[in-house]
Amino acid sequence: MKGERDTMHGINKFLLICANKRLSLYFIFDPLRRGDEVLSMGSQSLLINGEPIPIWNLKTGPARLHNAWVNAEYRLTPELLQRIRAAKTVGIAFQFYDGAPLFLGFDRMEISAEGRKKLEGLVATCR
C-alpha cells in the first residue's frame, strides 16, 4: 500500500509492504539536498496525527539515499499497526535526538477512505 504526495518541498511516500507474511513500514522523501545530514540523524519517529512515536529501534537496516531521496524501512509491530489503522495522518521525522525542536522528513499525510480500505485489505492478506 502506498500513500504519495508531491509538495513544494519534494516527494513524500509512505508505504506498507508485505514480504514473507510480515508487514513493514517504508518511507521515501526528498531531503532537499540535505541527505547526508538526514542520514547522520540518530532518531527517527513515526508521526501519527502529529505525535512522534520513536521507531529508530525498529530499523531493518540503515537509511540510505537512492536517486537523492531518503529511503528507510522499519519493522511494523502490532501496536504500531493499530495506531496507523486509527490514524488520520502519518509522517516520518528524522532528528538528531528524540524531542529535538526540528526534523527532516514529512508530516500530516492524510489517510483517505480509499487508503484505509487498501490498508485493511493488505492486513487481511498478509498472514
Backbone as CSV, one residue per row, in Angstrom:
resi,resn,N_x,N_y,N_z,CA_x,CA_y,CA_z,C_x,C_y,C_z
1,MET,0.851,-1.162,0.000,0.000,0.000,0.000,0.897,1.225,0.000
2,LYS,0.548,2.201,-0.829,1.392,3.390,-0.931,0.556,4.653,-0.842
3,GLY,1.011,5.556,0.022,0.498,6.913,0.036,1.594,7.803,-0.523
4,GLU,1.229,8.715,-1.404,2.232,9.573,-2.035,1.672,10.967,-2.232
5,ARG,2.526,11.956,-2.027,2.151,13.326,-2.355,3.395,14.067,-2.828
6,ASP,3.159,14.977,-3.738,4.229,15.810,-4.269,3.964,17.225,-3.780
7,THR,4.888,17.769,-3.007,4.714,19.095,-2.424,5.784,20.040,-2.955
8,MET,5.693,21.288,-2.588,6.727,22.249,-2.973,8.081,21.899,-2.361
9,HIS,8.061,21.016,-1.357,9.291,20.562,-0.706,9.715,19.183,-1.187
10,GLY,9.119,18.702,-2.280,9.517,17.417,-2.844,8.507,16.318,-2.594
11,ILE,8.908,15.131,-2.977,8.039,13.952,-2.917,8.040,13.363,-1.505
12,ASN,6.878,12.853,-1.078,6.730,12.126,0.188,6.021,10.821,-0.122
13,LYS,6.571,9.704,0.348,5.927,8.405,0.157,5.905,7.662,1.485
14,PHE,4.740,7.084,1.780,4.520,6.255,2.965,4.033,4.918,2.439
15,LEU,4.778,3.850,2.706,4.416,2.541,2.176,4.319,1.510,3.290
16,LEU,3.371,0.609,3.142,3.311,-0.599,3.955,3.571,-1.743,2.991
17,ILE,4.552,-2.574,3.319,4.990,-3.640,2.429,4.782,-4.978,3.121
18,CYS,4.266,-5.952,2.371,4.116,-7.315,2.874,5.168,-8.184,2.197
19,ALA,6.085,-8.720,2.968,7.105,-9.638,2.460,7.231,-10.785,3.450
20,ASN,7.185,-11.994,2.947,7.278,-13.181,3.802,6.243,-13.152,4.922
21,LYS,5.040,-12.711,4.571,3.909,-12.676,5.517,4.133,-11.720,6.683
22,ARG,5.007,-10.721,6.487,5.256,-9.707,7.515,5.118,-8.326,6.912
23,LEU,4.494,-7.441,7.672,4.340,-6.059,7.237,5.524,-5.223,7.716
24,SER,5.955,-4.319,6.867,6.977,-3.355,7.274,6.579,-1.972,6.779
25,LEU,7.144,-0.964,7.428,6.959,0.441,7.050,8.118,0.857,6.167
26,TYR,7.826,1.616,5.127,8.877,2.108,4.238,8.560,3.556,3.913
27,PHE,9.551,4.411,4.045,9.383,5.840,3.778,10.370,6.275,2.707
28,ILE,9.921,7.157,1.843,10.778,7.800,0.851,10.441,9.284,0.883
29,PHE,11.476,10.116,0.949,11.211,11.554,0.886,12.428,12.298,0.350
30,ASP,12.162,13.478,-0.145,13.194,14.357,-0.687,13.799,15.161,0.462
31,PRO,15.097,14.991,0.743,15.717,15.727,1.849,16.168,17.142,1.473
32,LEU,15.821,17.584,0.279,16.141,18.952,-0.155,17.642,19.244,-0.068
33,ARG,18.428,18.356,-0.674,19.889,18.474,-0.730,20.552,18.379,0.653
34,ARG,19.856,17.792,1.608,20.428,17.617,2.952,20.477,16.132,3.312
35,GLY,20.651,15.284,2.295,20.633,13.842,2.504,21.663,13.347,3.490
36,ASP,22.900,13.824,3.373,23.939,13.374,4.302,23.602,13.766,5.734
37,GLU,23.013,14.933,5.905,22.601,15.374,7.242,21.506,14.457,7.788
38,VAL,20.528,14.123,6.949,19.448,13.226,7.382,20.023,11.883,7.812
39,LEU,20.930,11.338,7.009,21.486,10.024,7.323,22.292,10.024,8.615
40,SER,22.759,11.179,9.061,23.516,11.259,10.314,22.619,11.423,11.540
41,MET,21.325,11.597,11.326,20.397,11.800,12.448,20.056,10.451,13.083
42,GLY,20.303,10.333,14.377,20.142,9.061,15.068,18.739,8.724,15.517
43,SER,17.845,9.673,15.503,16.485,9.441,15.986,15.500,9.502,14.824
44,GLN,14.630,8.516,14.763,13.551,8.533,13.782,12.248,8.220,14.501
45,SER,11.202,8.950,14.117,9.884,8.747,14.725,8.827,8.658,13.647
46,LEU,7.889,7.743,13.853,6.670,7.699,13.065,5.777,8.798,13.623
47,LEU,5.222,9.608,12.755,4.312,10.663,13.194,2.881,10.210,12.933
48,ILE,2.108,10.106,13.998,0.696,9.730,13.917,-0.101,10.922,14.411
49,ASN,-0.880,11.510,13.525,-1.658,12.704,13.866,-0.768,13.774,14.508
50,GLY,0.463,13.877,14.015,1.411,14.868,14.515,2.183,14.451,15.753
51,GLU,1.833,13.321,16.351,2.502,12.843,17.570,3.668,11.926,17.209
52,PRO,4.885,12.217,17.694,6.030,11.364,17.374,6.053,10.080,18.207
53,ILE,6.303,8.975,17.521,6.462,7.676,18.166,7.830,7.152,17.736
54,PRO,8.807,7.085,18.649,10.151,6.649,18.255,10.140,5.256,17.620
55,ILE,10.822,5.135,16.473,10.917,3.841,15.784,12.358,3.520,15.385
56,TRP,13.320,4.305,15.857,14.714,4.080,15.474,15.168,2.665,15.809
57,ASN,14.597,2.082,16.860,14.978,0.735,17.283,14.337,-0.351,16.423
58,LEU,13.491,0.022,15.468,12.820,-0.947,14.595,13.398,-0.946,13.179
59,LYS,14.510,-0.239,12.968,15.126,-0.181,11.639,15.500,-1.581,11.164
60,THR,15.245,-1.855,9.888,15.676,-3.131,9.316,17.085,-3.025,8.740
61,GLY,17.603,-1.830,8.676,18.939,-1.540,8.159,19.103,-0.033,8.143
62,PRO,20.271,0.439,7.766,20.471,1.889,7.751,19.649,2.563,6.653
63,ALA,19.194,3.772,6.935,18.552,4.576,5.892,19.607,4.851,4.828
64,ARG,19.147,5.055,3.596,20.097,5.295,2.514,19.524,6.294,1.524
65,LEU,20.396,6.844,0.709,19.975,7.735,-0.369,19.893,6.926,-1.658
66,HIS,18.785,7.066,-2.357,18.606,6.443,-3.670,18.017,7.510,-4.583
67,ASN,18.741,7.854,-5.642,18.337,8.958,-6.525,18.127,10.248,-5.735
68,ALA,18.972,10.474,-4.743,18.957,11.669,-3.884,17.767,11.722,-2.935
69,TRP,16.975,10.669,-2.850,15.855,10.599,-1.911,16.228,9.684,-0.755
70,VAL,15.779,10.033,0.439,15.990,9.192,1.615,15.026,8.010,1.539
71,ASN,15.548,6.809,1.771,14.767,5.578,1.834,15.048,4.930,3.181
72,ALA,14.005,4.561,3.905,14.184,3.952,5.225,13.080,2.931,5.468
73,GLU,13.456,1.792,6.064,12.492,0.716,6.327,12.541,0.321,7.801
74,TYR,11.357,-0.014,8.340,11.207,-0.353,9.756,10.265,-1.539,9.915
75,ARG,10.532,-2.357,10.934,9.595,-3.424,11.288,8.305,-2.784,11.791
76,LEU,7.200,-3.409,11.506,5.903,-2.893,11.945,5.374,-3.792,13.054
77,THR,5.293,-3.258,14.261,4.777,-4.023,15.395,3.250,-4.005,15.370
78,PRO,2.610,-4.955,16.044,1.142,-4.928,16.122,0.614,-3.622,16.719
79,GLU,1.336,-3.068,17.696,0.903,-1.817,18.319,0.947,-0.657,17.321
80,LEU,2.027,-0.576,16.541,2.123,0.484,15.534,1.061,0.316,14.456
81,LEU,0.808,-0.922,14.063,-0.232,-1.167,13.060,-1.577,-0.657,13.560
82,GLN,-1.898,-0.919,14.817,-3.168,-0.430,15.375,-3.215,1.094,15.365
83,ARG,-2.099,1.734,15.691,-2.055,3.202,15.673,-2.248,3.733,14.253
84,ILE,-1.618,3.098,13.272,-1.766,3.519,11.875,-3.200,3.323,11.413
85,ARG,-3.815,2.200,11.787,-5.207,1.935,11.392,-6.150,3.019,11.902
86,ALA,-5.860,3.578,13.060,-6.723,4.604,13.657,-6.310,6.027,13.269
87,ALA,-5.197,6.164,12.566,-4.638,7.491,12.270,-5.429,8.243,11.207
88,LYS,-5.430,9.552,11.358,-5.936,10.437,10.303,-4.786,10.872,9.408
89,THR,-3.603,11.086,10.020,-2.418,11.484,9.258,-1.194,10.716,9.741
90,VAL,-0.208,10.588,8.835,1.049,9.904,9.149,2.223,10.715,8.602
91,GLY,3.422,10.380,9.076,4.640,11.008,8.586,5.857,10.355,9.211
92,ILE,7.023,10.893,8.876,8.292,10.402,9.416,9.152,11.605,9.799
93,ALA,9.791,11.511,10.950,10.672,12.584,11.416,12.053,12.013,11.701
94,PHE,13.062,12.541,11.036,14.456,12.260,11.354,14.949,13.433,12.184
95,GLN,15.540,13.132,13.353,16.029,14.164,14.264,17.380,13.741,14.827
96,PHE,18.115,14.714,15.350,19.387,14.376,15.982,19.169,13.664,17.313
97,TYR,18.058,13.946,17.981,17.701,13.254,19.221,16.182,13.327,19.380
98,ASP,15.611,12.379,20.141,14.164,12.380,20.385,13.756,13.706,21.005
99,GLY,12.706,14.305,20.484,12.198,15.552,21.026,12.916,16.798,20.551
100,ALA,13.855,16.653,19.619,14.559,17.835,19.087,13.541,18.796,18.477
101,PRO,13.829,20.101,18.506,12.846,21.082,18.041,12.631,21.106,16.526
102,LEU,13.501,20.452,15.755,13.278,20.417,14.314,13.495,19.009,13.792
103,PHE,12.922,18.748,12.615,13.103,17.445,11.992,13.141,17.611,10.487
104,LEU,13.681,16.599,9.834,13.601,16.482,8.384,12.781,15.238,8.092
105,GLY,11.931,15.315,7.103,11.014,14.242,6.759,9.723,14.860,6.276
106,PHE,8.602,14.304,6.717,7.302,14.887,6.376,6.275,14.529,7.438
107,ASP,5.215,15.309,7.472,4.154,15.125,8.461,2.806,15.375,7.798
108,ARG,1.775,14.878,8.439,0.383,15.163,8.086,-0.025,14.709,6.690
109,MET,0.487,13.530,6.275,-0.027,12.912,5.062,-1.343,12.239,5.437
110,GLU,-2.419,12.666,4.820,-3.742,12.149,5.167,-3.942,10.727,4.656
111,ILE,-4.631,9.934,5.466,-5.048,8.599,5.047,-6.500,8.724,4.600
112,SER,-6.732,8.565,3.314,-8.071,8.715,2.744,-8.918,7.479,3.039
113,ALA,-10.211,7.582,2.764,-11.108,6.430,2.925,-10.654,5.289,2.020
114,GLU,-10.242,5.626,0.806,-9.747,4.602,-0.121,-8.465,3.966,0.412
115,GLY,-7.574,4.789,0.963,-6.341,4.277,1.553,-6.611,3.360,2.730
116,ARG,-7.610,3.706,3.519,-7.978,2.878,4.669,-8.469,1.500,4.212
117,LYS,-9.256,1.473,3.129,-9.726,0.190,2.584,-8.552,-0.652,2.097
118,LYS,-7.612,-0.012,1.412,-6.433,-0.732,0.934,-5.611,-1.264,2.103
119,LEU,-5.496,-0.469,3.155,-4.766,-0.895,4.346,-5.398,-2.148,4.931
120,GLU,-6.702,-2.136,5.094,-7.381,-3.303,5.668,-7.235,-4.526,4.769
121,GLY,-7.289,-4.319,3.452,-7.095,-5.431,2.521,-5.696,-6.014,2.620
122,LEU,-4.695,-5.150,2.733,-3.318,-5.616,2.861,-3.132,-6.392,4.158
123,VAL,-3.657,-5.866,5.243,-3.534,-6.544,6.540,-4.193,-7.924,6.477
124,ALA,-5.355,-8.003,5.833,-6.084,-9.276,5.746,-5.335,-10.323,4.919
125,THR,-4.607,-9.884,3.902,-3.932,-10.849,3.028,-2.494,-11.146,3.439
126,CYS,-1.925,-10.346,4.302,-0.524,-10.530,4.702,-0.461,-11.344,5.989
127,ARG,-0.747,-12.616,5.869,-0.743,-13.506,7.047,-0.050,-14.792,6.727
